[in-house]
Amino acid sequence: MALTTSTPAVAVSATDTALSVYAPIQTSYEDTVQLQPQVMEVAGGALIAPMPAAGYAVEAAPPPITSQVASVGSVTLLRAERIVWPVLSPERTSDGFGPRNAPCAGCSTNHDGTDFNPGAGSPIVSIADGVVVLATESGGGLGVNVEVQHNIGGELVTSSYAHMQSGSMTVGVGQSVTAGQQLGRVGSTGQSTGPHLHLEMFGADGVRFDGHAWLAMRVTG
């Protein structure tokens, strides 16, 4: 009996020139991808539409008001955008604007302002942005008194805060203030029968008007 064996081809020793069965197959071409550049064609007659000018609106800032104040000089007032009550409890009032029975021997029978009664020591604030044109501890019958000029809708308006506590003023002449900024505290200085804020308001002509009614129509915060 004759026995024969076969050797797997992978077991055959290769010479230096032989190829291993595990060697990668060499090809005659390269596995590469050629990308073509992207091209956008635009017709020669294409036009770019201009942006219409009417799409934009430009508004100039309203011009300031310039007034002359004896103790300050030239005062420039920018238009106020916000108007507030001068005290935290504006619903508490006593004497209003106009004719009245004089509450004391030296008091007037024609009331030039509105009396607010929020309580002694309550803060008094500016009704709008403006410039302080008067700040005195000796305002005669008005006692401790502060006046602020405002530009309200392009018109000059002055607000006057009277009978404030001595030593409570927080502003000085020529100082710019903002709506709601504290000016002092409710007191009873000058010709007064008790703690209250006497608010007077007037225009460029100096004629007093009903500040309570004016504020009620314009308060924004």
Protein Blocks (a to p, Z undefined) as FASTA:
>chain_A
ZZdddddfklpccdfkbccfkbccddfbdcddddddddddddfkbccddddfklpccddd
ddddddddfknopadddddfbdcdfbfblmlccbdedjdddfbfkbcfbdfbdcddebgh
iacddfbdcddfbdcfbgojnopaddddddeehiacddddehiaehkacbdehiacdehi
afbdcdfehjdfbdcdddddddfkopacdfklmmmmmogZZ
